[in-house]
Amino acid sequence: MTSVLIRPVAEQARQRLHALLDMPTVLEDADGVVVARGGIGGTQVIAFATDATIQGGALGEDSCRAITAATDRATAEGAPIVGIWHSGGARLREGVSGLAAVGRMFAAQVRASGHVPQISVVLGPAAGGAAYGPALTDVVVMAPAGRVLVTGPDIVRKVTGQDVDAERLGGQETHSRSGVVHLAAASESDALQQARRLVDLLCRQGTVDIRRTDGPDPGPLVPGEHRVAYDVRPVVRAILDEATFVEMQAGWARNVVTGLGRLAGRTVGVVANNPIRMAGCLDATSGDKSGRFVQWCNAHGLPLLFLVDVPGYLPGVGQEDAGVVRRGAKLLHAYAAAEVPRLTVVLRKSFGGAFIAMGSKGLGADAVFAWPGAQVDVMGAVAAIEVLHRRELAAETDPQRHADLVLGLAAAHEATTGGLGRALSCGAVDEVLPPHLTRRRLVETLAGLPASRGRHRNPPL
């Protein structure tokens, strides 16, 4: 009698795909990986899921081939692809041939990058090759049981002597701080729903409805005193359509907020300084975060909205050692290269190199607005005169006369350099507008701009 090899049924993977997709159709069931096609809202999606009940979800040649083919199919069809990950990585029994298959899977993900949205949902441990698979995609959503790690605690313990568990190595908290995870979900079902929401924002981007200009006044959310800290996220929500903002990588480089939302029905990407963290200064890590986000939005045709309240770059030896110049240049390069509409609002201040990096006209912004009283200059007037007139100030020892001298010199400096008035006259700022008109002017301006100026809507990242 000839024995017949019967593959185990990947029931876990099928159930998860049914929870993700509307009316899914299985395209392939290959050794622990199920590939399906289905809807998310009005968008046709290709998705795959690894099944942890079959050899721990480990990736073999057949399963890697299925994921590779699914990714290439999505790229060819222009369809988003969602991967559900719960896998121990490459199969040890398959050795180098299995590793080669994982490499081909990675290559397919790179081919898809910038052409179709790639979303990863990590619902359990994803180790080794199954860790880098999600990391190569656009967005990583992680459930509480999710883990992304290069190798497990046992190997770490043997190699380094560190006694650590899988959650500390690769759980939600760790990778929210590291930036690996874009969205931390409250449950498995919430993770799948967040993936659905992302597909809707990315693939049903909408058009600007010029009639939808009403909204709350964001002005009262920003303190008038420039040194008072505040959380910029309520300001973002007040300007965008109600309940549409999705913050991404919220636990990483928290001095800059990045995320997606809708403005009068049109999906936009938002970058905002957050003065409640490090006074909103830019630093090396925020250069990585915001630069990559701008590049990604441009690749997928998403207009960019910058909300600016920045005193400059964070100074210090630590920042120089961290490569702040190199990493900060990533944002400069990404913004200047972007071909999508780019709008900027200066809320309170914008100084020095950070003025340039945060959506300036010099880098190609289509429109820069400023609220009344906003400070725009190389640096604050008081800081500037302390450099320019340090000898004169040092010679005045009477406290009251010293204070009066500082105020007088600062006023003269502002009159000379011009501040906001000079920015208007030289074209660095297009218009000063009251906060309650911010949404209206952004909607009107965005409606009048072409969707993209480049020959390629989705250049590879």
Order of alpha helices (4+ residues) and beta strands (2+ residues): alpha-beta-beta-beta-alpha-beta-alpha-beta-alpha-beta-beta-alpha-alpha-alpha-beta-alpha-alpha-beta-beta-beta-alpha-beta-alpha-alpha-beta-alpha-beta-beta-alpha-alpha-alpha-alpha-beta-alpha
